[in-house]
Amino acid sequence: MRVLHLTEFYVGVGGLERGLHMICEALESAGHISSVAFGVLRGGEPQSPRAVYHIPGLVGPVTTDTLNDLKGVLEKEQPDALIIHELLDPDILDWATAQRPSIRFVWGFKLICPGGRRMWRGSGQVCPRPVGYMCQAVAYRERCMPRDPRVGVPLIARTLKVADIHRERSAIVVPSEFMRGLLLKEGFIDSRVHKVPLFTVLPSREMLQPPREPHTIFCAARLTPEKGIHLLLEAIKDLPQARLIVAGAGPECVRLEALVDEYGLHGRVTFTGWLDPAAVASYIDQAGIVVVPSVWPEPFGLVGIEAMAHARPVVAFDVGGIREWLSHEETGLLVPPADGDILRAALLRLLNDQDWASQMGRNGRAAAEARFTASTYLNALLPVLSSAVRGRAVGRT
């Protein structure tokens, strides 16, 4: 099968970019052919083992040149199907999904939330509302999207139109049952929304080693309020034996460094900036515990299963799809959302009981081997791709 991926970014260190590369490699290892068309260039031109096309207008607004460029890629690559990632221009999506069978990968909430976070910034609550024009009124109180209706209303209209296009034409792939439930509440058809959990690369068992620094805690996340790093800093300030390494960058960096000063954590907290996957793996091996302190509803939480693959226990707030891979007191500890006191207590339990932490790590590795490999991923994804291609073929006759 030949697949063309349409995405905003191809080069980068975000979860989507890492996941996209892994998906391409998994498909290619099974004999399928992947190519990629992307819209935004970050850094230098990508060096890639597959055909990659930079189409600057792919993120919109649509132009004749953009459609001609995309048409040229379709004619050259002759894909059997399109896998569409975070593109949000409705005119481009309307044109592309009319050309080939399409599968929409849902990495976050942009398909069903004009603010893209599904979270109210004012109160910190998860938004229970379906997307609609009342979102503009809610935004005045919760600051979850632009308050100016001249900006917000067109954003809502775009979100609704993109959802309608995919609801009618595309198979939908989500990483968790949590995300599947949200899309069903938004009117997506049950039989066309498929849960395909993400996967990770398993280091060989021979490479697995006890943590080099058992009292080191590792966290990889974008530095934004919803990722909860501020709560993690507060939790470790009263754990003098703990050291924290945070991999990531983002707009919260200055505020978090100020909290390090306020809490007297100099020498115990290291911010590394963004790291490539190999460096993340090395830090996971160094640490005794991996923490996912997100306070927003994580669609999945890729770093969690990466930690499990390296036989490390995970502590995480019980939000979104996290409990679908983290088994409480078996592969790690689930903590009530945004509860810093219980987070501190959970970390202390593992820091004080290295044997229990090691057993959780071993349990996590076994779970990763059973559930989160490239082969299990392909076993779930390929039937979705084949069904989408067959369904479009039937529709054309």
C-alpha positions in Angstrom: 0.0 0.0 0.0 1.2 3.5 -0.8 0.3 6.2 1.8 0.8 9.9 1.6 0.9 11.7 5.0 -0.3 15.3 5.1 1.0 17.3 8.1 1.8 20.7 9.3 5.3 19.8 10.6 7.7 17.1 9.6 10.9 18.2 11.3 10.7 18.8 15.0 10.8 17.2 18.4 7.1 17.2 19.4 5.1 14.1 20.0 3.4 14.4 16.7 6.6 14.6 14.7 8.2 11.8 16.6 5.1 9.7 16.2 4.8 10.4 12.5 8.4 9.2 11.9 7.8 6.1 13.9 4.5 5.3 12.0 6.3 5.8 8.7 9.1 3.4 9.8 6.6 0.8 11.0 4.6 0.9 7.7 7.8 0.7 5.7 9.1 -2.2 7.8 6.0 -4.1 6.8 6.5 -3.4 3.0 4.3 -0.4 2.6 5.5 2.9 1.1 5.1 6.2 2.9 5.6 9.7 1.6 5.1 13.0 3.3 3.8 16.5 2.4 4.3 19.1 5.1 3.5 22.8 5.3 5.9 24.5 7.8 9.7 24.2 7.6 11.5 24.3 11.0 15.3 24.2 10.8 17.0 22.9 7.7 15.5 20.9 4.9 14.6 17.4 6.2 16.9 14.6 5.5 14.6 11.6 5.1 14.7 8.1 3.7 11.3 8.6 2.1 9.9 11.1 -0.4 9.2 14.4 1.4 7.5 17.5 -0.2 7.5 21.0 1.4 4.2 22.7 0.3 4.2 26.1 2.2 0.5 26.7 1.6 -0.6 23.4 3.0 -1.6 25.0 6.3 -3.8 27.5 4.4 -5.3 29.7 3.3 -5.8 27.7 0.2 -4.5 29.0 -3.2 -4.4 27.7 -6.7 -0.7 27.1 -6.4 -1.1 25.1 -3.2 -3.7 22.8 -4.9 -1.6 22.5 -8.0 1.4 21.5 -5.8 -0.6 19.0 -3.9 -2.1 17.6 -7.2 1.4 17.2 -8.5 2.4 15.2 -5.4 -0.6 12.9 -5.8 0.1 12.3 -9.4 3.7 11.4 -8.7 3.2 9.3 -5.6 -0.1 7.7 -6.6 -1.1 7.0 -2.9 -3.8 4.5 -2.2 -4.8 6.6 0.9 -4.1 9.9 2.7 -3.3 10.0 6.4 -4.1 13.5 7.6 -2.5 14.8 10.8 -3.0 18.3 12.2 -4.0 20.2 9.1 -6.9 22.5 9.7 -7.6 24.5 6.5 -11.1 23.3 5.5 -10.7 24.2 1.8 -7.5 22.1 1.5 -9.1 19.3 3.4 -12.3 19.4 1.3 -10.2 19.1 -1.9 -7.8 16.4 -0.6 -10.4 14.1 0.9 -12.3 14.2 -2.4 -9.2 12.9 -4.3 -8.3 9.8 -2.2 -9.6 7.7 0.7 -8.6 9.5 3.9 -7.8 8.6 7.5 -7.7 11.4 10.0 -5.2 10.9 12.9 -6.3 12.7 16.0 -3.3 13.7 18.1 -5.1 16.3 20.3 -8.3 18.4 20.5 -8.1 20.7 17.5 -10.7 18.7 15.6 -13.3 19.3 18.3 -12.1 22.4 20.2 -11.5 25.8 18.7 -9.0 26.5 21.5 -7.2 23.2 20.9 -6.9 22.3 24.6 -10.4 21.2 25.7 -9.7 22.9 29.0 -10.9 26.1 30.6 -8.0 28.3 31.6 -10.0 30.4 34.0 -11.1 27.6 36.3 -8.7 24.9 35.2 -11.6 22.5 34.4 -11.9 20.2 31.5 -14.5 21.6 29.1 -17.6 19.4 28.9 -19.3 21.3 26.1 -19.6 20.2 22.5 -18.0 22.6 20.0 -20.4 25.3 18.8 -21.0 29.0 18.7 -21.6 29.1 22.5 -17.9 28.5 22.8 -17.5 32.3 22.2 -19.6 33.2 25.2 -17.7 30.7 27.4 -14.4 32.2 26.3 -15.2 35.5 28.0 -15.2 33.7 31.3 -12.7 30.9 30.8 -10.2 32.4 28.4 -10.0 29.1 26.5 -10.0 30.7 23.1 -9.9 34.2 21.7 -12.4 36.5 23.4 -12.7 38.8 20.4 -15.6 37.4 18.3 -14.0 38.8 15.2 -11.3 36.2 15.8 -13.3 33.6 17.7 -16.3 33.1 15.6 -14.3 32.4 12.4 -12.2 30.0 14.4 -15.4 28.1 15.6 -16.7 28.1 12.1 -13.5 26.6 10.8 -13.5 23.9 13.5 -17.1 22.9 12.7 -16.4 22.7 9.0 -13.2 20.6 9.4 -15.1 18.2 11.7 -17.9 17.9 9.2 -15.5 17.1 6.4 -13.9 14.3 8.3 -17.1 13.1 9.9 -18.5 12.5 6.4 -15.5 11.3 4.5 -12.7 10.0 6.7 -11.9 7.1 9.0 -10.8 8.5 12.3 -7.9 7.0 14.3 -7.5 8.0 18.0 -4.9 6.8 20.5 -7.3 6.1 23.4 -10.8 5.1 24.4 -11.0 8.5 26.2 -10.5 10.3 22.8 -12.9 7.9 21.1 -15.6 8.8 23.6 -15.1 12.5 23.0 -15.5 12.2 19.3 -18.6 10.1 19.6 -20.1 12.8 21.8 -19.3 15.3 18.9 -21.4 13.2 16.5 -18.8 11.1 14.8 -20.0 7.7 13.7 -19.1 4.8 16.0 -18.0 2.4 13.3 -15.6 5.0 11.8 -13.7 6.0 14.9 -10.9 3.5 15.6 -8.8 3.3 18.8 -5.2 2.5 17.8 -2.9 3.1 20.8 0.5 4.5 20.2 3.6 2.4 20.4 7.2 2.7 21.4 10.6 1.3 20.5 11.7 -1.4 22.9 15.4 -1.5 23.9 16.6 -5.1 24.0 16.4 -6.8 27.4 20.2 -7.1 27.4 20.3 -3.2 27.4 18.0 -2.8 30.4 19.9 -1.7 33.5 19.0 -0.6 37.0 18.7 3.2 37.2 22.0 5.0 37.4 20.5 7.5 39.8 17.6 5.9 41.6 16.6 9.2 43.3 16.4 11.1 40.0 13.0 11.9 38.6 12.6 12.5 34.9 9.8 14.5 33.1 9.6 15.2 29.4 6.9 17.8 28.4 6.4 21.1 26.7 6.7 23.9 29.3 3.1 25.1 29.4 0.7 25.5 32.3 -1.4 22.4 31.3 1.7 20.1 31.6 1.8 20.7 35.3 5.5 21.1 35.8 4.8 23.8 38.5 3.0 21.1 40.6 6.0 18.7 40.2 8.4 21.4 41.4 6.1 22.1 44.4 6.0 18.3 45.1 9.7 17.8 45.3 10.6 20.8 47.4 9.9 18.7 50.5 11.7 15.7 49.1 15.3 16.6 49.8 16.7 13.3 48.4 15.0 13.9 45.0 16.6 15.4 41.9 14.5 16.4 38.9 15.4 16.6 35.2 12.9 18.3 32.9 13.3 17.9 29.2 11.3 20.4 27.2 10.9 24.0 26.2 8.0 26.5 26.1 6.5 29.7 27.3 6.5 28.6 31.0 10.3 28.4 31.2 10.9 31.7 33.0 8.1 31.1 35.5 9.3 27.6 36.3 12.9 28.9 36.8 11.5 31.5 39.2 9.8 28.7 41.1 13.1 26.9 41.4 14.5 30.1 43.0 11.4 30.4 45.3 11.5 26.8 46.5 15.3 26.7 46.9 15.8 23.9 44.4 19.1 25.1 42.9 21.3 22.1 42.3 18.4 19.7 42.4 16.5 20.7 39.2 17.9 20.7 35.7 16.0 22.0 32.6 17.6 20.5 29.5 15.6 22.1 26.7 14.2 19.9 24.0 16.0 16.6 23.5 16.0 14.1 20.6 14.6 10.6 21.2 18.0 9.1 21.9 18.7 11.7 24.6 15.3 11.2 26.2 16.0 7.4 26.3 19.3 8.0 28.0 17.7 10.2 30.7 15.0 7.6 31.3 17.7 5.0 31.9 19.4 7.4 34.3 16.3 8.1 36.4 14.5 5.9 38.9 11.0 7.4 38.2 9.3 9.0 35.2 6.5 11.5 36.0 3.7 12.7 33.7 2.2 15.7 35.8 -0.3 16.9 33.1 -3.4 18.6 34.5 -5.1 18.8 31.0 -6.8 15.7 29.6 -3.8 14.0 27.9 -5.0 12.2 24.7 -2.5 9.4 25.5 0.9 10.3 27.0 3.6 8.8 24.8 6.5 9.3 27.3 4.7 7.0 29.7 5.0 4.0 27.5 8.5 5.0 26.6 9.3 4.8 30.3 7.6 1.4 30.6 9.7 0.1 27.7 12.8 1.0 29.7 11.5 -0.7 32.8 10.8 2.5 34.8 7.7 3.1 37.0 5.5 6.0 36.1 3.7 8.5 38.3 1.0 10.5 36.6 -2.1 12.5 37.3 -5.2 10.5 36.4 -6.3 12.6 33.4 -7.5 11.8 29.9 -6.2 8.5 28.4 -3.4 7.9 30.9 -5.2 5.2 32.9 -5.5 3.2 29.7 -1.8 2.4 29.8 -0.8 3.0 33.5 -2.1 0.3 35.9 -2.2 1.7 39.4 0.3 0.0 41.8 1.3 -2.4 39.0 3.2 -0.3 36.5 3.1 3.0 38.4 0.9 5.2 40.5 -2.1 7.2 39.5 -2.7 10.5 41.4 -5.9 12.5 41.6 -5.7 15.4 39.0 -3.7 18.4 40.1 -3.3 17.1 43.7 0.3 18.2 44.6 0.2 16.6 48.1 -0.7 13.2 46.8 1.8 13.5 44.0 4.5 14.2 46.7 3.3 11.2 48.7 3.4 8.9 45.6 6.9 10.0 44.7 8.0 9.5 48.3 6.6 5.9 48.3 8.7 5.0 45.3 11.8 6.8 46.4 11.7 5.0 49.8 11.0 1.5 48.3 13.4 0.8 45.5 12.4 -2.9 45.3 8.8 -2.0 44.7 9.8 0.6 42.2 11.9 -1.9 40.3 9.1 -4.5 40.3 6.7 -1.8 38.8 9.3 -1.1 36.2 9.5 -4.8 35.3 5.7 -5.0 35.1 5.7 -2.0 32.8 8.3 -3.5 30.5 6.1 -6.7 30.3 3.1 -4.5 29.5 5.0 -2.6 26.8 6.1 -5.8 25.2 2.5 -7.1 25.1 0.6 -4.0 24.1 2.8 -1.2 22.7 5.0 -2.5 20.0 5.1 -1.6 16.3 3.6 -5.0 15.4 0.6 -4.6 17.7 0.2 -1.1 16.3 0.2 -2.3 12.7 -2.2 -5.1 13.5 -4.7 -2.4 14.6 -3.9 0.2 11.9 -3.7 -1.8 8.7 -7.3 -3.0 8.8 -8.4 0.6 9.1 -6.3 1.6 6.1 -7.5 -1.3 4.0 -11.1 -0.7 4.9 -10.9 2.9 4.0 -9.4 2.1 0.6 -12.0 -0.6 -0.1 -14.8 1.7 1.0 -13.8 4.4 -1.3 -13.3 2.0 -4.2 -16.9 0.7 -3.7 -18.1 4.3 -3.6 -16.5 5.1 -6.9 -18.2 2.3 -8.8 
